[in-house]
Amino acid sequence: MNTTREVLSGLVGITSVSHQSNRPLIEMVQSFFAGSAWHQRVLIYHDADGVEKLNLIVSSHPMPDGCVETELAIVCHTDTVLFSDAWLNATVLTERVGMLHGCGACDVKGFLACMVVAASKIEVTKLRHRLCLVFTSDEEIGCRGARFLLGENALRAKYAIVGEPTSLVPARAGKGYCLASILVKGAAAHSAYPEAGRSAIAAAAHLICEVERLGEELKLAPSPAFSPPWTTLNVGEIRGGTAKNIVPAECVFLLEWRPVPCQAPQLVADRLRQIIERIGCDAEVSVLRMEVGFESSVESAVVQAMLGSDRLSRTIAFGTEAPWLARMGAEVVVFGPGSMLTAHSPRECVPTEELERCVQRLQTAIDILCG
């Protein structure tokens, strides 16, 4: 087996942005297990544009037809975000001052390389309990691969480790992710006679002010484990109007919220509809995503297995596949090398020394949980 760095270099060298098929990357991963005692299963679907997407399950034991039940699933997505031409040599792994740079270096091909290398060091036939390595598609655009596996009832897991950059501090809880489109309606008129119409933009501005007040209210129900410790709101996009001299008939904005696990994810949408009714705004709320968070007890065996010598765990505010693994029955922890603060940008990098420590931590967890 190649070194972790060599494996990562090969993975970064394959472009695997979400709008493309991930077959080339999956086939590279399959090659690492070819001719070994591991067992493989590929599950394929096609996205709305007809692009082929592959999900790969690699199992330590022969897999039955239908659902695979495993003691431990180690899960990693295979796609990256789009990168611009301004990111020179995005698919070439380069080292600068102990950091390995490249598209996906930390999100999340660094962890993927660690999975493969850790698996190569295992005497797989001696594992008492099933271990599954799961490689998914389209995490960056809505966890579509994990959703597909759940919908197909392809996997059930007692414990799961989901790869994401956490600087090797296991994350035992994460916020959910929700998104809604709000269409505010008015009535068009010549701007010289505004009383003849009704400005949708002005109504949307009023509604957004109410959304900001809702955000302040949500701070009164904190979950101290998180930073920030409450459900956050963000109006990320807004568009409306047709010309400078026309009273706008429509305005649309996108509202994102990230609920803490103890809070129902639909709470914000319900409150928004109540606000719309109270202020008499002509608006429609269309929920686009409604994903719960996840939370595992600090005493969970998988959390304990992933703790470092400092015995620290953390929470995360960014979205992962962890909630979908939780829906597959698993107690989940999110873990991996690198920091999300560099991800999705030309700054993306992973510390070289964290890669080897990640391999060791995965081996220890496998030994504890699978025997």
Summary of the structure (lengths in Angstrom):
residues: 371
radius of gyration: 23.0
end to end distance: 22.5
largest distance: 81.1
contacts: 1266
relative contact order: 0.19
helix: 30%
strand: 30%
